[in-house]
Amino acid sequence: MTIKRIEAGPRMSQAVVHGDTVYLAGVVADDPKQDVQGQTRQILAKIDKLLAAAGTDKSKVLSANIWLTDISTWAKMNEVWDAWVSPGNTPARATVEAKLAAPAYKVEIMVQAAKLSAN
């Protein structure tokens, strides 16, 4: 079975496709000066692009891990998430509080998705 790497770098790939499963790396905002909602919007837009490059979309997301630097921002992040997530196709999900790679990041999201079927 082949493995396709998307936006592969020396340390990591932004996405990896193996069989009918797409694995995304943890995604952070391009502009970490934004609040948690702004960062979440940026992240979800990046996830949409990575999923498209892998041949799928958010309706096929199987699971999501979300890390927040401040769990009290959970409701604000969820406002953006709930507007984005595909109705009727909500993934398994975990959200936890954690320190991220740089202090300016407020949220990081990692998803796994199925590939779109040919049918």
C-alpha positions as CSV (number, residue, x, y, z in Angstrom):
1,M,0.0,0.0,0.0
2,T,1.4,3.4,-0.9
3,I,2.0,6.3,1.4
4,K,1.5,9.9,0.1
5,R,3.1,12.8,2.1
6,I,1.7,16.3,1.7
7,E,3.8,19.3,2.5
8,A,6.6,17.1,3.7
9,G,9.5,18.7,5.4
10,P,12.7,17.5,7.1
11,R,10.9,17.0,10.5
12,M,7.3,16.2,9.6
13,S,4.6,16.2,6.9
14,Q,1.5,18.3,7.3
15,A,-0.6,15.3,6.1
16,V,0.0,11.7,5.3
17,V,-2.4,9.5,3.3
18,H,-2.2,5.7,3.9
19,G,-4.8,3.6,2.2
20,D,-8.2,5.3,2.8
21,T,-7.1,7.2,5.9
22,V,-5.7,10.7,6.1
23,Y,-3.6,11.8,9.1
24,L,-3.0,15.5,9.7
25,A,-0.3,16.9,11.9
26,G,-1.2,19.3,14.6
27,V,-2.3,22.5,12.9
28,V,-1.7,26.0,14.4
29,A,-2.6,29.4,13.2
30,D,-0.5,31.4,10.8
31,D,-1.2,34.6,12.8
32,P,-0.9,33.7,16.5
33,K,-1.7,37.3,17.4
34,Q,-5.4,36.5,16.9
35,D,-7.6,35.5,19.8
36,V,-8.7,31.8,20.2
37,Q,-11.6,32.3,17.8
38,G,-9.4,33.9,15.1
39,Q,-6.8,31.2,15.5
40,T,-9.4,28.5,15.3
41,R,-10.8,29.9,12.1
42,Q,-7.3,30.0,10.6
43,I,-6.6,26.4,11.7
44,L,-9.9,25.1,10.3
45,A,-9.3,26.8,6.9
46,K,-5.8,25.2,6.8
47,I,-7.4,21.8,7.7
48,D,-9.9,22.3,4.8
49,K,-7.0,22.9,2.4
50,L,-5.0,19.9,3.6
51,L,-8.0,17.6,3.5
52,A,-8.7,18.7,-0.1
53,A,-5.1,18.1,-1.1
54,A,-5.5,14.6,0.4
55,G,-8.7,13.9,-1.6
56,T,-11.3,14.4,1.1
57,D,-13.2,17.0,3.2
58,K,-14.5,17.7,6.7
59,S,-17.5,15.5,6.2
60,K,-15.1,12.5,6.4
61,V,-13.3,13.6,9.6
62,L,-13.1,10.6,11.9
63,S,-11.5,12.1,15.0
64,A,-10.1,15.3,16.3
65,N,-7.7,16.2,19.1
66,I,-7.8,19.9,20.2
67,W,-5.3,21.4,22.6
68,L,-6.1,24.8,24.3
69,T,-3.6,26.7,26.3
70,D,-6.5,28.0,28.5
71,I,-9.4,25.6,28.9
72,S,-11.6,28.6,29.9
73,T,-11.6,29.5,26.1
74,W,-13.3,26.2,25.3
75,A,-16.8,27.8,24.6
76,K,-15.3,30.5,22.4
77,M,-13.3,27.9,20.4
78,N,-16.5,25.7,20.2
79,E,-18.5,28.6,18.6
80,V,-16.1,28.5,15.6
81,W,-15.8,24.7,15.6
82,D,-19.6,24.2,15.7
83,A,-20.1,26.6,12.7
84,W,-17.4,24.6,10.8
85,V,-18.1,21.0,11.5
86,S,-20.2,19.0,9.0
87,P,-23.7,18.6,10.5
88,G,-24.5,14.9,11.0
89,N,-20.8,14.0,10.5
90,T,-19.3,15.1,13.9
91,P,-16.1,13.2,14.7
92,A,-14.9,11.6,17.9
93,R,-13.2,14.4,19.7
94,A,-11.0,15.2,22.7
95,T,-10.2,18.7,24.0
96,V,-7.6,19.3,26.7
97,E,-5.5,22.1,28.2
98,A,-1.8,22.0,27.4
99,K,1.2,24.1,26.8
100,L,1.9,24.5,23.0
101,A,5.1,24.9,21.1
102,A,5.1,28.7,21.3
103,P,3.5,30.9,23.9
104,A,1.5,32.9,21.3
105,Y,-0.4,29.8,20.1
106,K,-3.8,29.4,21.9
107,V,-5.1,26.4,20.0
108,E,-3.8,23.4,18.0
109,I,-6.0,20.9,16.2
110,M,-5.1,17.5,14.7
111,V,-7.6,15.4,12.7
112,Q,-7.8,12.0,11.0
113,A,-10.2,11.5,8.1
114,A,-11.4,8.9,5.7
115,K,-10.8,9.5,2.0
116,L,-13.9,10.3,-0.1
117,S,-15.3,7.2,-1.8
118,A,-15.4,7.0,-5.5
119,N,-19.2,6.3,-5.4
